[in-house]
Amino acid sequence: MKSWRRDLRMDKWSDEAKSAIRLAVKGHKMEVVRDIIAPKYGYTVRIVSVDGKCCIVTYDYHIDRLNLFIEEGYVTKVTIG
């Protein structure tokens, strides 16, 4: 079984690395993802939903940005872009 840490050392634009970062951040507190995990692997963070309420966001696409959906302070869904 592959470790997500090992996967993230691959080309961060590969589908495997994108899947790995999604798995790595899901379930963590938003602050941990924003301040520690995302910057460590070269990603920025955007909050798109908090407790079911959508936030105002733009439609621009950034390959190095994680879009986080937050429920009760924890990341429940992650998309890239």
C-alpha positions as CSV (number, residue, x, y, z in Angstrom):
1,M,0.0,0.0,0.0
2,K,1.4,3.4,-0.9
3,S,1.9,6.1,1.7
4,W,0.3,9.4,0.8
5,R,3.6,11.1,1.9
6,R,5.5,9.1,-0.7
7,D,2.9,9.9,-3.4
8,L,3.2,13.7,-2.7
9,R,6.9,13.6,-3.5
10,M,5.9,12.7,-7.1
11,D,5.0,15.3,-9.6
12,K,2.3,17.3,-7.7
13,W,0.3,17.7,-10.9
14,S,-0.1,14.0,-11.4
15,D,-3.5,12.4,-10.8
16,E,-2.0,10.2,-8.1
17,A,-0.5,13.1,-6.2
18,K,-3.8,15.0,-6.5
19,S,-5.7,12.1,-5.0
20,A,-3.1,11.7,-2.3
21,I,-3.4,15.3,-1.2
22,R,-7.2,15.0,-1.1
23,L,-6.9,12.0,1.2
24,A,-4.2,13.6,3.3
25,V,-6.3,16.7,4.2
26,K,-9.8,15.2,4.5
27,G,-10.8,14.8,8.1
28,H,-8.2,17.3,9.5
29,K,-9.0,20.5,11.2
30,M,-9.1,23.4,8.8
31,E,-6.3,25.3,10.6
32,V,-4.0,22.3,10.3
33,V,-4.6,22.0,6.6
34,R,-4.3,25.8,6.0
35,D,-1.2,26.4,8.2
36,I,0.8,23.1,7.9
37,I,-0.2,20.5,5.3
38,A,-1.0,22.7,2.3
39,P,2.0,25.0,2.4
40,K,4.3,22.0,3.0
41,Y,3.4,20.6,-0.4
42,G,3.1,23.9,-2.2
43,Y,-0.7,24.4,-2.2
44,T,-2.8,27.4,-1.2
45,V,-6.2,27.0,0.4
46,R,-9.6,28.5,-0.3
47,I,-12.6,27.9,1.9
48,V,-15.7,27.4,-0.3
49,S,-18.3,26.1,2.2
50,V,-18.6,26.3,6.0
51,D,-21.3,24.2,7.8
52,G,-23.3,23.9,4.5
53,K,-23.2,27.7,3.7
54,C,-21.4,28.5,0.5
55,C,-18.8,31.2,0.5
56,I,-18.3,33.8,-2.3
57,V,-15.6,32.5,-4.6
58,T,-14.3,33.3,-8.1
59,Y,-14.4,30.9,-11.0
60,D,-10.7,31.1,-11.7
61,Y,-8.8,27.8,-11.7
62,H,-5.5,27.4,-9.9
63,I,-3.9,24.0,-10.1
64,D,-2.0,24.6,-6.9
65,R,-5.1,25.5,-4.8
66,L,-7.1,23.3,-2.5
67,N,-10.8,24.1,-2.2
68,L,-12.0,23.1,1.2
69,F,-15.5,22.3,2.4
70,I,-15.7,22.6,6.2
71,E,-18.2,21.1,8.7
72,E,-17.8,21.8,12.4
73,G,-14.2,22.9,11.8
74,Y,-13.1,19.8,9.9
75,V,-12.4,19.3,6.2
76,T,-15.1,17.1,4.7
77,K,-14.5,17.5,1.0
78,V,-11.5,18.7,-1.1
79,T,-11.3,19.7,-4.7
80,I,-8.3,21.1,-6.6
81,G,-8.5,24.3,-8.6
